[in-house]
Amino acid sequence: MPATAAGASSASNPTLSQILAKANKLSQQIDNLSEQYDGLQIQLTQAKQEVRLARENAARDAQLLTADRAYINAIAVNQYMTGGLNPTLQLLQTTSPQSMLDRASIITQLEHEAGVKVNLVASAQLAAQRATAAANQEQQRATQLKKTMAATVAKIQARENFFNSEAFAQATAIFQKTGHYPITSVQGSSIGVQALNHALTRIGDPYVWAAAGPSEFDCSGLVMWAYAQIGIHLLHFTGDQWNEGEHIPRSELEPGDLVFFYPTISHVGLYVGNGLMVDAPSAGQDVQIQPIDWGNFVGAVRIIA
């Protein structure tokens, strides 16, 4: 058989190890993209809140501006009606000095208040312009975040197509025969053990990127859901979960501790014990218990109430 034909045959019929190697590579890419998506989702929520606050500030400043302008108009009318003359000149012409002194005092006060109000109007006008500009800027940021998220989704979906292939289905069948660890609960009452036991009840539930339960999960979504069941709120993003507890060395790992992987901290699981963890691995794989990949392990975090 010609070399080219042999090469083509080999490429169209990859070995099990090649399939699993490709699956592992794509899983890491999907984990990374999924965590990027979760991070963008958090940023989008924050951007939307900033838009709302900016628009509320702009509306408030616009109301102040309208009120102050009305006040200045009233002063202008008052000064027009009184002739707007210098109080000193009017004092020289009046036949009632005391009454003119009273009138002069009132006009002087009005003119002072008008000057203060003019400054307030200028400040309110500037604040309103800034608030409107901030709202528009945050709206542009939110729009760009949505575009970035849509592009991230497209990348994830393109990689997930592999996990729907027949070749991967065959590889998964072999893995499930050899990679099952029948642990259903762990003894103990610590915060970590409580969260871990909730996570263990989700074994068999499908991995779905950006999902956080109650029956579909991505990796950080499973961790977030498990701890939420005991009243502890964690953000749906590995980068945040990495900073939401106490960092501990590998030698001190206890059940329920968060274990993180890859230089970008793009995957997380819950430590079970004996070198095992429960996690939502990636597309095509359900929530399961599996050996910890110490080669890609970057650290662990213990959640403290």
Phi and psi restraints in degrees (value plus and minus 20) as a CYANA .aco file:
   2 PRO   PHI     -77.4   -37.4
   2 PRO   PSI     132.3   172.3
   3 ALA   PHI     -80.4   -40.4
   3 ALA   PSI     -58.6   -18.6
   4 THR   PHI     -85.4   -45.4
   4 THR   PSI     -59.2   -19.2
   5 ALA   PHI     -86.3   -46.3
   5 ALA   PSI     -61.4   -21.4
   6 ALA   PHI     -83.7   -43.7
   6 ALA   PSI     -61.1   -21.1
   7 GLY   PHI     -83.8   -43.8
   7 GLY   PSI     -60.0   -20.0
   8 ALA   PHI     -85.4   -45.4
   8 ALA   PSI     -60.4   -20.4
   9 SER   PHI     -83.3   -43.3
   9 SER   PSI     -61.7   -21.7
  10 SER   PHI     -84.8   -44.8
  10 SER   PSI     -59.0   -19.0
  11 ALA   PHI     -88.3   -48.3
  11 ALA   PSI     -54.3   -14.3
  12 SER   PHI    -103.2   -63.2
  12 SER   PSI     -31.4     8.6
  13 ASN   PHI    -150.3  -110.3
  13 ASN   PSI      52.2    92.2
  14 PRO   PHI     -86.6   -46.6
  14 PRO   PSI     130.3   170.3
  15 THR   PHI     -94.3   -54.3
  15 THR   PSI     147.0   187.0
  16 LEU   PHI     -79.9   -39.9
  16 LEU   PSI     -62.1   -22.1
  17 SER   PHI     -84.1   -44.1
  17 SER   PSI     -56.2   -16.2
  18 GLN   PHI     -87.0   -47.0
  18 GLN   PSI     -60.9   -20.9
  19 ILE   PHI     -82.7   -42.7
  19 ILE   PSI     -66.7   -26.7
  20 LEU   PHI     -86.9   -46.9
  20 LEU   PSI     -55.7   -15.7
  21 ALA   PHI     -84.5   -44.5
  21 ALA   PSI     -63.3   -23.3
  22 LYS   PHI     -85.3   -45.3
  22 LYS   PSI     -61.3   -21.3
  23 ALA   PHI     -81.6   -41.6
  23 ALA   PSI     -61.9   -21.9
  24 ASN   PHI     -83.6   -43.6
  24 ASN   PSI     -63.2   -23.2
  25 LYS   PHI     -83.6   -43.6
  25 LYS   PSI     -66.1   -26.1
  26 LEU   PHI     -86.2   -46.2
  26 LEU   PSI     -55.4   -15.4
  27 SER   PHI     -81.9   -41.9
  27 SER   PSI     -63.4   -23.4
  28 GLN   PHI     -82.6   -42.6
  28 GLN   PSI     -61.3   -21.3
  29 GLN   PHI     -84.5   -44.5
  29 GLN   PSI     -62.0   -22.0
  30 ILE   PHI     -86.8   -46.8
  30 ILE   PSI     -61.8   -21.8
  31 ASP   PHI     -77.2   -37.2
  31 ASP   PSI     -66.1   -26.1
  32 ASN   PHI     -83.1   -43.1
  32 ASN   PSI     -66.1   -26.1
  33 LEU   PHI     -85.5   -45.5
  33 LEU   PSI     -58.4   -18.4
  34 SER   PHI     -84.4   -44.4
  34 SER   PSI     -61.8   -21.8
  35 GLU   PHI     -89.1   -49.1
  35 GLU   PSI     -54.2   -14.2
  36 GLN   PHI     -81.0   -41.0
  36 GLN   PSI     -61.7   -21.7
  37 TYR   PHI     -82.9   -42.9
  37 TYR   PSI     -65.4   -25.4
  38 ASP   PHI     -80.5   -40.5
  38 ASP   PSI     -61.4   -21.4
  39 GLY   PHI     -83.8   -43.8
  39 GLY   PSI     -60.4   -20.4
  40 LEU   PHI     -84.7   -44.7
  40 LEU   PSI     -56.4   -16.4
  41 GLN   PHI     -82.5   -42.5
  41 GLN   PSI     -61.3   -21.3
  42 ILE   PHI     -83.9   -43.9
  42 ILE   PSI     -64.5   -24.5
  43 GLN   PHI     -82.3   -42.3
  43 GLN   PSI     -58.2   -18.2
  44 LEU   PHI     -85.3   -45.3
  44 LEU   PSI     -63.0   -23.0
  45 THR   PHI     -79.2   -39.2
  45 THR   PSI     -63.7   -23.7
  46 GLN   PHI     -84.7   -44.7
  46 GLN   PSI     -60.7   -20.7
  47 ALA   PHI     -83.3   -43.3
  47 ALA   PSI     -61.7   -21.7
  48 LYS   PHI     -83.1   -43.1
  48 LYS   PSI     -58.8   -18.8
  49 GLN   PHI     -84.8   -44.8
  49 GLN   PSI     -59.7   -19.7
  50 GLU   PHI     -85.5   -45.5
  50 GLU   PSI     -58.1   -18.1
  51 VAL   PHI     -81.4   -41.4
  51 VAL   PSI     -66.0   -26.0
  52 ARG   PHI     -81.5   -41.5
  52 ARG   PSI     -66.8   -26.8
  53 LEU   PHI     -84.6   -44.6
  53 LEU   PSI     -60.9   -20.9
  54 ALA   PHI     -83.4   -43.4
  54 ALA   PSI     -61.9   -21.9
  55 ARG   PHI     -89.1   -49.1
  55 ARG   PSI     -55.7   -15.7
  56 GLU   PHI     -84.1   -44.1
  56 GLU   PSI     -61.7   -21.7
  57 ASN   PHI     -84.0   -44.0
  57 ASN   PSI     -61.4   -21.4
  58 ALA   PHI     -83.3   -43.3
  58 ALA   PSI     -62.6   -22.6
  59 ALA   PHI     -85.0   -45.0
  59 ALA   PSI     -61.6   -21.6
  60 ARG   PHI     -83.6   -43.6
  60 ARG   PSI     -65.1   -25.1
  61 ASP   PHI     -85.4   -45.4
  61 ASP   PSI     -55.0   -15.0
  62 ALA   PHI     -85.1   -45.1
  62 ALA   PSI     -58.2   -18.2
  63 GLN   PHI     -85.3   -45.3
  63 GLN   PSI     -62.7   -22.7
  64 LEU   PHI     -82.4   -42.4
  64 LEU   PSI     -60.2   -20.2
  65 LEU   PHI     -82.2   -42.2
  65 LEU   PSI     -64.3   -24.3
  66 THR   PHI     -82.5   -42.5
  66 THR   PSI     -63.6   -23.6
  67 ALA   PHI     -84.6   -44.6
  67 ALA   PSI     -63.7   -23.7
  68 ASP   PHI     -88.1   -48.1
  68 ASP   PSI     -57.2   -17.2
  69 ARG   PHI     -83.2   -43.2
  69 ARG   PSI     -59.3   -19.3
  70 ALA   PHI     -82.9   -42.9
  70 ALA   PSI     -58.3   -18.3
  71 TYR   PHI     -84.8   -44.8
  71 TYR   PSI     -64.4   -24.4
  72 ILE   PHI     -84.0   -44.0
  72 ILE   PSI     -59.3   -19.3
  73 ASN   PHI     -80.5   -40.5
  73 ASN   PSI     -59.9   -19.9
  74 ALA   PHI     -83.9   -43.9
  74 ALA   PSI     -61.1   -21.1
  75 ILE   PHI     -84.7   -44.7
  75 ILE   PSI     -61.2   -21.2
  76 ALA   PHI     -80.8   -40.8
  76 ALA   PSI     -62.7   -22.7
  77 VAL   PHI     -83.1   -43.1
  77 VAL   PSI     -63.0   -23.0
  78 ASN   PHI     -81.2   -41.2
  78 ASN   PSI     -64.3   -24.3
  79 GLN   PHI     -88.0   -48.0
  79 GLN   PSI     -54.8   -14.8
  80 TYR   PHI     -83.1   -43.1
  80 TYR   PSI     -63.8   -23.8
  81 MET   PHI     -87.7   -47.7
  81 MET   PSI     -51.1   -11.1
  82 THR   PHI    -106.8   -66.8
  82 THR   PSI     -21.2    18.8
  83 GLY   PHI      74.2   114.2
  83 GLY   PSI     -36.7     3.3
  84 GLY   PHI      43.0    83.0
  84 GLY   PSI       3.8    43.8
  85 LEU   PHI    -101.7   -61.7
  85 LEU   PSI     135.6   175.6
  86 ASN   PHI     -83.1   -43.1
  86 ASN   PSI     109.5   149.5
  87 PRO   PHI     -77.4   -37.4
  87 PRO   PSI     -52.2   -12.2
  88 THR   PHI     -85.7   -45.7
  88 THR   PSI     -64.4   -24.4
  89 LEU   PHI     -84.5   -44.5
  89 LEU   PSI     -61.0   -21.0
  90 GLN   PHI     -85.4   -45.4
  90 GLN   PSI     -54.4   -14.4
  91 LEU   PHI     -83.4   -43.4
  91 LEU   PSI     -57.1   -17.1
  92 LEU   PHI     -89.4   -49.4
  92 LEU   PSI     -46.6    -6.6
  93 GLN   PHI    -115.4   -75.4
  93 GLN   PSI     -36.5     3.5
  94 THR   PHI     -97.7   -57.7
  94 THR   PSI     131.5   171.5
  95 THR   PHI    -114.9   -74.9
  95 THR   PSI     -25.6    14.4
  96 SER   PHI    -145.6  -105.6
  96 SER   PSI      65.9   105.9
  97 PRO   PHI     -73.6   -33.6
  97 PRO   PSI     -62.0   -22.0
  98 GLN   PHI     -84.9   -44.9
  98 GLN   PSI     -63.2   -23.2
  99 SER   PHI     -85.7   -45.7
  99 SER   PSI     -54.5   -14.5
 100 MET   PHI     -91.4   -51.4
 100 MET   PSI     -54.3   -14.3
 101 LEU   PHI     -83.2   -43.2
 101 LEU   PSI     -62.3   -22.3
 102 ASP   PHI     -81.0   -41.0
 102 ASP   PSI     -64.5   -24.5
 103 ARG   PHI     -86.1   -46.1
 103 ARG   PSI     -59.6   -19.6
 104 ALA   PHI     -82.4   -42.4
 104 ALA   PSI     -60.5   -20.5
 105 SER   PHI     -82.9   -42.9
 105 SER   PSI     -62.4   -22.4
 106 ILE   PHI     -83.7   -43.7
 106 ILE   PSI     -65.7   -25.7
 107 ILE   PHI     -83.9   -43.9
 107 ILE   PSI     -62.3   -22.3
 108 THR   PHI     -79.9   -39.9
 108 THR   PSI     -63.5   -23.5
 109 GLN   PHI     -83.1   -43.1
 109 GLN   PSI     -62.2   -22.2
 110 LEU   PHI     -81.4   -41.4
 110 LEU   PSI     -63.4   -23.4
 111 GLU   PHI     -84.9   -44.9
 111 GLU   PSI     -57.0   -17.0
 112 HIS   PHI     -84.5   -44.5
 112 HIS   PSI     -66.1   -26.1
 113 GLU   PHI     -84.5   -44.5
 113 GLU   PSI     -56.4   -16.4
 114 ALA   PHI     -82.4   -42.4
 114 ALA   PSI     -61.9   -21.9
 115 GLY   PHI     -82.2   -42.2
 115 GLY   PSI     -63.1   -23.1
 116 VAL   PHI     -80.8   -40.8
 116 VAL   PSI     -64.9   -24.9
 117 LYS   PHI     -86.7   -46.7
 117 LYS   PSI     -56.2   -16.2
 118 VAL   PHI     -79.1   -39.1
 118 VAL   PSI     -63.6   -23.6
 119 ASN   PHI     -83.5   -43.5
 119 ASN   PSI     -60.2   -20.2
 120 LEU   PHI     -84.5   -44.5
 120 LEU   PSI     -60.6   -20.6
 121 VAL   PHI     -82.2   -42.2
 121 VAL   PSI     -64.5   -24.5
 122 ALA   PHI     -80.8   -40.8
 122 ALA   PSI     -63.4   -23.4
 123 SER   PHI     -84.8   -44.8
 123 SER   PSI     -63.9   -23.9
 124 ALA   PHI     -84.2   -44.2
 124 ALA   PSI     -59.3   -19.3
 125 GLN   PHI     -83.8   -43.8
 125 GLN   PSI     -62.8   -22.8
 126 LEU   PHI     -85.3   -45.3
 126 LEU   PSI     -62.1   -22.1
 127 ALA   PHI     -83.4   -43.4
 127 ALA   PSI     -61.1   -21.1
 128 ALA   PHI     -83.2   -43.2
 128 ALA   PSI     -61.6   -21.6
 129 GLN   PHI     -84.4   -44.4
 129 GLN   PSI     -62.2   -22.2
 130 ARG   PHI     -86.1   -46.1
 130 ARG   PSI     -61.8   -21.8
 131 ALA   PHI     -83.8   -43.8
 131 ALA   PSI     -61.3   -21.3
 132 THR   PHI     -84.3   -44.3
 132 THR   PSI     -62.5   -22.5
 133 ALA   PHI     -83.2   -43.2
 133 ALA   PSI     -60.5   -20.5
 134 ALA   PHI     -83.9   -43.9
 134 ALA   PSI     -61.5   -21.5
 135 ALA   PHI     -82.2   -42.2
 135 ALA   PSI     -63.8   -23.8
 136 ASN   PHI     -84.3   -44.3
 136 ASN   PSI     -59.2   -19.2
 137 GLN   PHI     -84.8   -44.8
 137 GLN   PSI     -64.9   -24.9
 138 GLU   PHI     -86.2   -46.2
 138 GLU   PSI     -54.2   -14.2
 139 GLN   PHI     -85.5   -45.5
 139 GLN   PSI     -60.0   -20.0
 140 GLN   PHI     -84.0   -44.0
 140 GLN   PSI     -60.2   -20.2
 141 ARG   PHI     -83.2   -43.2
 141 ARG   PSI     -63.7   -23.7
 142 ALA   PHI     -82.5   -42.5
 142 ALA   PSI     -61.4   -21.4
 143 THR   PHI     -83.2   -43.2
 143 THR   PSI     -62.3   -22.3
 144 GLN   PHI     -86.8   -46.8
 144 GLN   PSI     -58.3   -18.3
 145 LEU   PHI     -81.7   -41.7
 145 LEU   PSI     -60.4   -20.4
 146 LYS   PHI     -82.7   -42.7
 146 LYS   PSI     -60.2   -20.2
 147 LYS   PHI     -84.9   -44.9
 147 LYS   PSI     -63.0   -23.0
 148 THR   PHI     -83.2   -43.2
 148 THR   PSI     -60.7   -20.7
 149 MET   PHI     -85.1   -45.1
 149 MET   PSI     -60.2   -20.2
 150 ALA   PHI     -83.4   -43.4
 150 ALA   PSI     -60.0   -20.0
 151 ALA   PHI     -85.8   -45.8
 151 ALA   PSI     -57.8   -17.8
 152 THR   PHI     -84.3   -44.3
 152 THR   PSI     -62.1   -22.1
 153 VAL   PHI     -79.6   -39.6
 153 VAL   PSI     -63.3   -23.3
 154 ALA   PHI     -81.8   -41.8
 154 ALA   PSI     -60.3   -20.3
 155 LYS   PHI     -84.9   -44.9
 155 LYS   PSI     -62.3   -22.3
 156 ILE   PHI     -83.1   -43.1
 156 ILE   PSI     -66.7   -26.7
 157 GLN   PHI     -83.2   -43.2
 157 GLN   PSI     -56.7   -16.7
 158 ALA   PHI     -82.6   -42.6
 158 ALA   PSI     -59.3   -19.3
 159 ARG   PHI     -95.2   -55.2
 159 ARG   PSI     -50.4   -10.4
 160 GLU   PHI     -89.1   -49.1
 160 GLU   PSI     -41.5    -1.5
 161 ASN   PHI     -76.7   -36.7
 161 ASN   PSI     -54.6   -14.6
 162 PHE   PHI     -80.1   -40.1
 162 PHE   PSI     -58.2   -18.2
 163 PHE   PHI     -95.1   -55.1
 163 PHE   PSI     -26.6    13.4
 164 ASN   PHI    -116.1   -76.1
 164 ASN   PSI     -18.6    21.4
 165 SER   PHI     -98.1   -58.1
 165 SER   PSI     137.3   177.3
 166 GLU   PHI     -85.5   -45.5
 166 GLU   PSI     -56.7   -16.7
 167 ALA   PHI     -81.0   -41.0
 167 ALA   PSI     -61.6   -21.6
 168 PHE   PHI     -91.7   -51.7
 168 PHE   PSI     -54.4   -14.4
 169 ALA   PHI     -79.6   -39.6
 169 ALA   PSI     -61.0   -21.0
 170 GLN   PHI     -86.4   -46.4
 170 GLN   PSI     -61.7   -21.7
 171 ALA   PHI     -84.4   -44.4
 171 ALA   PSI     -59.2   -19.2
 172 THR   PHI     -83.8   -43.8
 172 THR   PSI     -59.5   -19.5
 173 ALA   PHI     -80.3   -40.3
 173 ALA   PSI     -60.8   -20.8
 174 ILE   PHI     -88.3   -48.3
 174 ILE   PSI     -62.3   -22.3
 175 PHE   PHI     -81.4   -41.4
 175 PHE   PSI     -62.2   -22.2
 176 GLN   PHI     -85.1   -45.1
 176 GLN   PSI     -44.4    -4.4
 177 LYS   PHI     -96.5   -56.5
 177 LYS   PSI     -44.2    -4.2
 178 THR   PHI    -137.8   -97.8
 178 THR   PSI     -30.6     9.4
 179 GLY   PHI    -135.1   -95.1
 179 GLY   PSI       6.8    46.8
 180 HIS   PHI    -117.7   -77.7
 180 HIS   PSI     110.8   150.8
 181 TYR   PHI    -141.5  -101.5
 181 TYR   PSI      84.0   124.0
 182 PRO   PHI     -98.0   -58.0
 182 PRO   PSI      48.8    88.8
 183 ILE   PHI    -128.9   -88.9
 183 ILE   PSI     106.6   146.6
 184 THR   PHI    -131.2   -91.2
 184 THR   PSI     -41.3    -1.3
 185 SER   PHI    -180.9  -140.9
 185 SER   PSI     142.3   182.3
 186 VAL   PHI    -147.3  -107.3
 186 VAL   PSI     119.2   159.2
 187 GLN   PHI     -98.7   -58.7
 187 GLN   PSI     123.5   163.5
 188 GLY   PHI     118.6   158.6
 188 GLY   PSI     148.1   188.1
 189 SER   PHI    -146.9  -106.9
 189 SER   PSI     -13.7    26.3
 190 SER   PHI     -85.6   -45.6
 190 SER   PSI     144.6   184.6
 191 ILE   PHI     -77.2   -37.2
 191 ILE   PSI     -65.2   -25.2
 192 GLY   PHI     -81.3   -41.3
 192 GLY   PSI     -64.2   -24.2
 193 VAL   PHI     -84.5   -44.5
 193 VAL   PSI     -60.8   -20.8
 194 GLN   PHI     -80.5   -40.5
 194 GLN   PSI     -66.7   -26.7
 195 ALA   PHI     -85.0   -45.0
 195 ALA   PSI     -61.7   -21.7
 196 LEU   PHI     -78.5   -38.5
 196 LEU   PSI     -65.3   -25.3
 197 ASN   PHI     -84.7   -44.7
 197 ASN   PSI     -51.4   -11.4
 198 HIS   PHI     -87.4   -47.4
 198 HIS   PSI     -61.8   -21.8
 199 ALA   PHI     -82.2   -42.2
 199 ALA   PSI     -57.8   -17.8
 200 LEU   PHI     -84.7   -44.7
 200 LEU   PSI     -43.6    -3.6
 201 THR   PHI     -92.4   -52.4
 201 THR   PSI     -31.8     8.2
 202 ARG   PHI    -118.3   -78.3
 202 ARG   PSI     -15.1    24.9
 203 ILE   PHI     -75.8   -35.8
 203 ILE   PSI     111.3   151.3
 204 GLY   PHI      78.6   118.6
 204 GLY   PSI     -36.2     3.8
 205 ASP   PHI     -91.9   -51.9
 205 ASP   PSI     127.2   167.2
 206 PRO   PHI     -95.4   -55.4
 206 PRO   PSI     130.2   170.2
 207 TYR   PHI     -97.6   -57.6
 207 TYR   PSI     108.5   148.5
 208 VAL   PHI    -158.5  -118.5
 208 VAL   PSI     100.7   140.7
 209 TRP   PHI     -81.2   -41.2
 209 TRP   PSI     121.7   161.7
 210 ALA   PHI      52.4    92.4
 210 ALA   PSI     -13.0    27.0
 211 ALA   PHI    -113.9   -73.9
 211 ALA   PSI     126.2   166.2
 212 ALA   PHI    -155.2  -115.2
 212 ALA   PSI      20.5    60.5
 213 GLY   PHI      74.3   114.3
 213 GLY   PSI     157.0   197.0
 214 PRO   PHI    -105.2   -65.2
 214 PRO   PSI     -25.4    14.6
 215 SER   PHI    -151.5  -111.5
 215 SER   PSI     -15.7    24.3
 216 GLU   PHI    -159.2  -119.2
 216 GLU   PSI     122.5   162.5
 217 PHE   PHI    -168.1  -128.1
 217 PHE   PSI     130.6   170.6
 218 ASP   PHI    -125.6   -85.6
 218 ASP   PSI    -197.4  -157.4
 219 CYS   PHI     -83.2   -43.2
 219 CYS   PSI     -71.0   -31.0
 220 SER   PHI     -93.0   -53.0
 220 SER   PSI     -44.7    -4.7
 221 GLY   PHI     -86.2   -46.2
 221 GLY   PSI     -57.4   -17.4
 222 LEU   PHI     -85.3   -45.3
 222 LEU   PSI     -64.3   -24.3
 223 VAL   PHI     -82.7   -42.7
 223 VAL   PSI     -66.2   -26.2
 224 MET   PHI     -79.9   -39.9
 224 MET   PSI     -65.9   -25.9
 225 TRP   PHI     -83.3   -43.3
 225 TRP   PSI     -64.5   -24.5
 226 ALA   PHI     -80.8   -40.8
 226 ALA   PSI     -64.4   -24.4
 227 TYR   PHI     -94.2   -54.2
 227 TYR   PSI     -48.2    -8.2
 228 ALA   PHI     -84.0   -44.0
 228 ALA   PSI     -48.2    -8.2
 229 GLN   PHI     -87.4   -47.4
 229 GLN   PSI     -37.8     2.2
 230 ILE   PHI    -132.9   -92.9
 230 ILE   PSI      -0.7    39.3
 231 GLY   PHI      63.6   103.6
 231 GLY   PSI      -2.9    37.1
 232 ILE   PHI    -131.3   -91.3
 232 ILE   PSI     102.4   142.4
 233 HIS   PHI    -111.9   -71.9
 233 HIS   PSI     103.3   143.3
 234 LEU   PHI    -139.1   -99.1
 234 LEU   PSI     130.5   170.5
 235 LEU   PHI     -96.5   -56.5
 235 LEU   PSI     133.1   173.1
 236 HIS   PHI    -107.8   -67.8
 236 HIS   PSI      46.7    86.7
 237 PHE   PHI    -187.5  -147.5
 237 PHE   PSI     106.4   146.4
 238 THR   PHI     -80.1   -40.1
 238 THR   PSI     -57.2   -17.2
 239 GLY   PHI     -80.0   -40.0
 239 GLY   PSI     -56.1   -16.1
 240 ASP   PHI     -97.8   -57.8
 240 ASP   PSI     -62.1   -22.1
 241 GLN   PHI     -80.9   -40.9
 241 GLN   PSI     -50.9   -10.9
 242 TRP   PHI     -80.2   -40.2
 242 TRP   PSI     -47.1    -7.1
 243 ASN   PHI    -129.3   -89.3
 243 ASN   PSI      -7.0    33.0
 244 GLU   PHI    -122.9   -82.9
 244 GLU   PSI      -7.6    32.4
 245 GLY   PHI    -174.3  -134.3
 245 GLY   PSI    -182.8  -142.8
 246 GLU   PHI    -116.9   -76.9
 246 GLU   PSI     105.8   145.8
 247 HIS   PHI     -94.3   -54.3
 247 HIS   PSI     112.4   152.4
 248 ILE   PHI    -149.6  -109.6
 248 ILE   PSI     131.5   171.5
 249 PRO   PHI     -94.0   -54.0
 249 PRO   PSI     139.0   179.0
 250 ARG   PHI     -76.4   -36.4
 250 ARG   PSI     -55.3   -15.3
 251 SER   PHI     -87.2   -47.2
 251 SER   PSI     -35.7     4.3
 252 GLU   PHI    -129.5   -89.5
 252 GLU   PSI      -5.5    34.5
 253 LEU   PHI     -77.8   -37.8
 253 LEU   PSI     117.1   157.1
 254 GLU   PHI    -150.2  -110.2
 254 GLU   PSI     136.9   176.9
 255 PRO   PHI     -73.9   -33.9
 255 PRO   PSI     113.0   153.0
 256 GLY   PHI      76.8   116.8
 256 GLY   PSI     -32.4     7.6
 257 ASP   PHI     -86.2   -46.2
 257 ASP   PSI     130.0   170.0
 258 LEU   PHI    -106.2   -66.2
 258 LEU   PSI     109.6   149.6
 259 VAL   PHI    -134.7   -94.7
 259 VAL   PSI     112.2   152.2
 260 PHE   PHI    -136.8   -96.8
 260 PHE   PSI     132.6   172.6
 261 PHE   PHI    -157.8  -117.8
 261 PHE   PSI     133.4   173.4
 262 TYR   PHI      54.3    94.3
 262 TYR   PSI     128.6   168.6
 263 PRO   PHI     -76.7   -36.7
 263 PRO   PSI     -50.3   -10.3
 264 THR   PHI    -106.1   -66.1
 264 THR   PSI     -15.6    24.4
 265 ILE   PHI      31.0    71.0
 265 ILE   PSI      33.8    73.8
 266 SER   PHI    -120.3   -80.3
 266 SER   PSI     -17.8    22.2
 267 HIS   PHI    -162.7  -122.7
 267 HIS   PSI     125.3   165.3
 268 VAL   PHI    -163.5  -123.5
 268 VAL   PSI     127.6   167.6
 269 GLY   PHI    -162.0  -122.0
 269 GLY   PSI     158.2   198.2
 270 LEU   PHI    -130.0   -90.0
 270 LEU   PSI     106.4   146.4
 271 TYR   PHI     -87.9   -47.9
 271 TYR   PSI     112.4   152.4
 272 VAL   PHI    -119.5   -79.5
 272 VAL   PSI     -60.2   -20.2
 273 GLY   PHI     109.5   149.5
 273 GLY   PSI     140.5   180.5
 274 ASN   PHI      35.7    75.7
 274 ASN   PSI      15.7    55.7
 275 GLY   PHI      56.3    96.3
 275 GLY   PSI      -4.5    35.5
 276 LEU   PHI    -134.4   -94.4
 276 LEU   PSI     138.3   178.3
 277 MET   PHI    -163.6  -123.6
 277 MET   PSI     140.4   180.4
 278 VAL   PHI    -130.8   -90.8
 278 VAL   PSI     114.8   154.8
 279 ASP   PHI    -176.6  -136.6
 279 ASP   PSI     149.5   189.5
 280 ALA   PHI    -120.9   -80.9
 280 ALA   PSI      76.0   116.0
 281 PRO   PHI     -80.0   -40.0
 281 PRO   PSI     -81.9   -41.9
 282 SER   PHI    -199.2  -159.2
 282 SER   PSI    -196.4  -156.4
 283 ALA   PHI     -75.1   -35.1
 283 ALA   PSI     116.1   156.1
 284 GLY   PHI      67.6   107.6
 284 GLY   PSI     -27.8    12.2
 285 GLN   PHI    -144.4  -104.4
 285 GLN   PSI     113.4   153.4
 286 ASP   PHI     -99.7   -59.7
 286 ASP   PSI     148.3   188.3
 287 VAL   PHI     -77.2   -37.2
 287 VAL   PSI     111.6   151.6
 288 GLN   PHI    -177.7  -137.7
 288 GLN   PSI     148.0   188.0
 289 ILE   PHI    -118.2   -78.2
 289 ILE   PSI     114.0   154.0
 290 GLN   PHI    -171.1  -131.1
 290 GLN   PSI     142.5   182.5
 291 PRO   PHI     -84.9   -44.9
 291 PRO   PSI     124.8   164.8
 292 ILE   PHI     -92.4   -52.4
 292 ILE   PSI     114.4   154.4
 293 ASP   PHI    -104.6   -64.6
 293 ASP   PSI      65.9   105.9
 294 TRP   PHI     -83.4   -43.4
 294 TRP   PSI     -44.4    -4.4
 295 GLY   PHI     -84.4   -44.4
 295 GLY   PSI     -47.5    -7.5
 296 ASN   PHI    -131.7   -91.7
 296 ASN   PSI     -11.7    28.3
 297 PHE   PHI     -90.6   -50.6
 297 PHE   PSI     111.2   151.2
 298 VAL   PHI    -136.9   -96.9
 298 VAL   PSI     -30.4     9.6
 299 GLY   PHI     137.4   177.4
 299 GLY   PSI     153.5   193.5
 300 ALA   PHI    -156.4  -116.4
 300 ALA   PSI     133.6   173.6
 301 VAL   PHI    -153.7  -113.7
 301 VAL   PSI     115.8   155.8
 302 ARG   PHI    -125.7   -85.7
 302 ARG   PSI     106.6   146.6
 303 ILE   PHI    -101.9   -61.9
 303 ILE   PSI     107.4   147.4
 304 ILE   PHI    -131.4   -91.4
 304 ILE   PSI     111.4   151.4
